[in-house]
Amino acid sequence: MKFAWSLTALACLFSVGCGAKPAEDSGADPDTVVMEGAPPDSHAHPEHGPNGGELIELGKEAFHLEMLHDDQSVTLNVLDGAASETVAIDAAELSVSLKHDDEVKTFALPASSPTDGKASSFTISDAEMAGWMKEGAEGAVTLQIDGKSYTGKISHDHDHEGHDHD
């Protein structure tokens, strides 16, 4: 009986502690980490570029291109990793290879308003390329940024809401 009493007293001593204030029970497993707020987003950039254009990822989101087009022209703007600010690169033109109806063609988009040999926007006035983009052509664009080569996949999506070609 003395042994049982000693165990009970010892258990009470350990459960009460040495005058320490008991912790509130949050109901959570002590090994569980609780994060407040929304979970981090792996795609922390917007769905569209600053001008409403489609985004093309470069180098696991190191940079982006924003593609804008109408019936007569196509523009590619070079953007930062967050797809919010333009980035001027050392290039006179960008080369875009497209495939449409089993035909492959390469288009050169010259720099728009270059400053000191650098530009962040590249535009071509070409009804054929603009028409291909409107009809869903796919392809790739390759460019150099700070001496490193990046390739972006162009795949036009006609199924998204709030986007037209006017």
DAFEN-V245667 format. One record per backbone hydrogen bond with DSSP energy under -1.0 kcal/mol. NH is the residue of the N-H (numbers start at 1). CO is the residue of the C=O. Records with the same first field share a line. If there is no record, write none. Layout:
NH: CO / CO
This chain:
5: 1
6: 2
7: 3
8: 4
9: 5
10: 6
11: 7
12: 8
13: 9
14: 10
15: 11
16: 12
17: 13
32: 29
49: 53
52: 49
54: 67
56: 65
58: 63
62: 58
63: 58
64: 79
65: 56
66: 77
67: 54
68: 75
70: 73
74: 124
75: 68
76: 122
77: 66
78: 120
79: 64
80: 85
83: 80
87: 78
89: 119
91: 89
94: 109
96: 107
97: 140
98: 105
99: 138
100: 103
103: 100
105: 98
107: 96
109: 94
111: 92
112: 121
115: 118
118: 115
119: 89
122: 76
123: 110
124: 74
130: 126
131: 127
132: 128
133: 129
134: 130
135: 131
136: 133
137: 132
138: 99
139: 154
140: 97
141: 152
142: 95
143: 150
145: 148
148: 145
150: 143
152: 141
154: 139
